[in-house]
Amino acid sequence: MSDAEVKNPDWGFHPELPIENAAIFEWPPRPDAAVRSLVAMWLPLTTSLVWLLMAFAAWTWLSPSLETMATFNWDWVALIYVRNLLTMLVIGGFLHLYFYSFKMQGERWRFDTRSPGKNQKKFTLGSQIKDNMIWSLGSGVFFWVAYEVIYLWAYANDWVPSSTWAENPIWFVAWFLLIPIWSSGHFYFIHRALHSKLLYKPVHALHHRNINIGPFSGLSMHPVEHLLYYSSVAIHFIVPSDPVHMLFHLYVQALNPLCSHSGYMYLEVAGRRVIMLGDFFHQLHHRYFECNYGTAAMPWDKWVGSFHNGAPEATAKARERMRALQGAAR
């Protein structure tokens, strides 16, 4: 049965169930499946490949020189801020306009066919899209720029370990392959902490205002959550990297959420699937909350028993877990 033929009354569309994690960390190992999973992250046209090309372009044509960045100056910081703000606005804005304003794709490949929230007091200015854009373009871009500027300033002054293509081409390539996996693992542990009693209500609840998500929902977060979420890139202050590794990593952190929260599995043009955007794994988390804290790239949720594979039995377990946690909080 193809993806398009799968039907479930709880969803407009979902991939064939039950969903599975990427095969990279399966045990016993399946090398052929692991290789296919890794290739699928990059080819033929994936968000990872797009972010990689954008990182090289940004570093080559849209970044100040190392000599300039060696001295902290608001001029070059402003250039990076405007570049990142426009990047998020253009990509997030395109996805919102394409899918929700002009409805260019209708409901095809859409997970949840309900409309985004309007005139709801829980949202800033009473609108989900306004709320999401305020937090994403405000705090979201600020922390994106802050991590990038601090790293580039440190790199320009030789205060962080470096590794270029000329110095070590094997590591230069391998680090790009490992960054999404590292990001996935980091996200799991940060996300579990955000669901703790200490951080959920004052911090993470802002993100979970969004049950039926849209592109700008992905980075609609409390500033404390942005600080923790982007801290994934702090690894570059320890592990030898090139600035293009850092830029790619930041695009993974900042732009992946726009796509994974788009609400659609695929972007389709003229009846043809162009690129996979959506993430049903995380869509399940937004509906059932206490499940799928990580990503499908790593099986942390399967290892600790919080994996929701989309089946009714998993939904029952997630709701039971939610009731237990709510009871414990009283």
N, C-alpha and C positions, 0 to 999 in steps of 0.2 A: 504494500500500500504506500503511495507517495505521500509526502508531507501535505500536499494540497487536499488529499482525500480524507485525512484524519478529521473526525468531528467529535466534539464534546460540548454539551450544552453549557458548561461553565466558562467556555472561552470562544472567542470568535475564530481563532486559529491557534493551534499548538503543534509542535513537531510530534513525530511518532513517539508514543509512550510505551514503556517508561524511558525517560531520558537517562543518559549516562554521562559520567565524567570523561574527560579526555583519557586516552589509554596510556599516556606517558608513564603513569605511576601504578599501573595495574600489577597485581601479584597473584599468581606467578606471572613473570614478565611475558609480554607478547611484542617482541621487537618490531614485527611488521606493522602491527596496529599502532604502536608508539610512534613510529616514523610517519605513518599516515596522519596521525593526530597533529604532529609537529608541522608537517607540510601544510595541513589544512589551516593552520594559524596564519600562514603567509601567502599561499597561492590558491587560485590564480589572481584574484583581486580581493584583498581583505583589508580591514581597517589597520592591521599591523603594518602591512606594506605601505599603505597611504601615509601613516604617521612617520614611517622610516624615511620616505621620500621627502616629506615635509620637513623633517629634522635636518636633512642634508641641505635642502633649499634655504631654510631659515639661517643655518650656520654660515652658508656660503654667501648669501646675498642680503640677509636682513638682520645681521648682527654686527655690533661695533667690533673694531679690531681689538686684539688682546692688549696692545699698547694703550688703547683708550680705556679699556676696562680695568687696567692695573691701578688706576686712580679712581676712587669712588666719586662719581659726578652725577648729578640728577639728570643731565642731558641724555646720557646713554641709558640710564634707568628708564627715563620716560619713553625712549624709543622702544625698549623691550615691552614696556607696559602697553603702549598703543598697539604694537604687533600682536601681543597675546589677546588683548581685549577684542581686536577686530577678528582674530582667528576664531575665538569662541562665538562671537556675535554672528559671524558669517555662517559657520557650520551649524550652530544651533538654530539660528534664524532660518536657514534654508530648510532644515528638517521640519521645523514647526510649520513654516508656510506650505511646504510641499505636502505634508501629511494632514495637517489640521486646518489651515486657513483655506487653501485652495483644493484640498482633498483630491490631489492628483492621482492618488492610488486607490481611492475609495477605502473599503474595508479589507481589501485583499492583503493577506499576510499579517493582519492586525490581531494582536493577542486579546485585548480587552476593548470591546466596541463601545463602552460607555464614554461619554464626553468628559473632558477635564472639568474640574470644579469651578463654578462661578458663584458669586454672591454668597460665599461661605466665610463666616467670621474667622475661622481658623487660619485663613490665608491673609498675608499682608495685602492691604488695599482691597481685600475681599475677593481676589481673583487668583486662581492657581498659577496662570501663566505670568502674571505680574510678580507674584510672590517668588516664583522660581527664577525669574530673570534678575530680580533684585539681589538675591543671595548668590546666584551663579556669577553674574557679571561684577558684583561688588566684592564680597569676601572671597569668592572662588578665584577670581582673577588676581586679587591682591596677594594671596598666599602662593599662587602659581608663580607670580613675578618675584616674590620675596625669595623663594627657594632658588630660583634660577639666577637671580642677581647675586646672591651670596656665593653660590657655587662659582659662577663665572669670574667674579672678583677674586675669589681664592685661587682659582685655576690660573688666572692671569699673573698672580704673584707667586706661583709655584708653591702654594701652601697645601695642595691636595695631590695625591698620587695620580700620575697620568699614564696613559698607554695609547699610543697612536697606531695607525695602520702601518706606518713605516717601522715602528719598534716591534710590534707583535701582531701580524695580520691574523693569525689564528684566533687569538684572544679577542681582537677587535671585532671579528664576525661572531664568535661564540657569545660574547656579552650581549649582543642584540637578541640572540635566541633565548638567553636566560632571563633577561629583564622582565618580560611578561610573566614568567613563572615566579620570579621573586616578588613581583607586584601582587600576584594572586595570593601567595602565602601571607604576605604582609597585610593585605586587605582582610583576610580571614581573622587574624588575631586582633587587629584594630576594631573590626566590626563586632566581634564578640564582646570586646571591652565596652563598646558603645551601647550594647544591649544590656549591660549590667545595671543594677539598681542605682549605682552612683551616677552614671552618665546618660541613661536613656531619657528621662524626663527633661532634665535641664539642657541637653545637647541634641541627642539623636532624634528625639520626637519631632523636631522641626523637619527633618528629611522625610519622616514617615507620615507627614501630613498627606503625602502623595501616595494614594492607593492605586488609582488609575494614572499611570505615569506618562510624562511627555519628555521631549528632549532636554529641556532645561531643568527637569526634576533631578537629573543625575547629579548635579553639583549644587542643588539647593540644600545647603547645609549650614549649620551653626559655625561661626568662626573657629571654635575649638575643634570641631570635627574636621574642618579644612586643614588646620594645623597638623592634626594627627594623620589624616588621610594622605596628604602630600609628603609626609615624613618618609614614605617609601624611598624617595630619591636621596635620602641622606646616605644611602649605601655608597654613593659616588664619592663621598668624602673619605671613604675607607678603602674601597676597591679601585684599583687603577682604571681610569676611564678617560675617554675623549669627550670634549663638550658635546659632540653630536650624540653620544650615548645619553647624556643628561637631557638633551632636548627631546630625544625620542622617548625617554622614560616619562618626562613631563607631559608629552602629548598623550601617552598611554593613560596617565592619571587624569588629565584635564579633558581630553576629547572622547575617550572611550565611553564615559558616562553619558555623553550626549547621544551616542548611538545605541548603547545598551538600554537606555531608558526611552528610546524613541517610540516604543510601543508596537513596532513592526519588526518582523523577522527579517524581511528583505526590502531593499529599495528596488523598485521595479520601474523600468522605463520602456515604453512601447511594448508592454507585455513580456519583457524579458527581465529576469533577475540580474541586477548589476552587481550588487554587493550585499553580503549578510551584515545586518546591523544589530538586530535585537538579540536579547538574551533571555530565553524563557526560564532558565535556571534562576535568574535574579527576579524575573517577573513574579515567580512563585513566592519569593521572599516578600515582595511588596504586598501581596495579597494575604499571605498567611503568617508573616512576621517572624515567628520563631523557627526558622528553617533556612537552609541555603545561605549561610552567613558568608561563605567564600565565593568562589567562581567555579565554573565547570573545568577550568584548566588544572585544578588540583583537588584531590579527593578528601580534603580535610573534613568536610561535613559527613562523608560516608564513614570516615574513621571514628568520628565521635558520636554518630547516631543522629545527626540533625539534617541528613540529606532528604530532600523531597524530590522524588522522581516524577511527580505529576500524576501518579496513580491515586485513586480514591483512598486506598489504605494509608498512603502517606499523608493525605489531607487530614484524615481522622487523627493520626498521630500528632501532626502539627497543632491541631486544635486542642488536643489533650494537653500537649506541652504548654500551650498558651494559657489554658485554664489553670494549670498547676503553678505557673509563674505568677499569674495574677493573684492566685490565692496566697502564695508565699509573700507577695508584696503588701498584703493587707495587714 
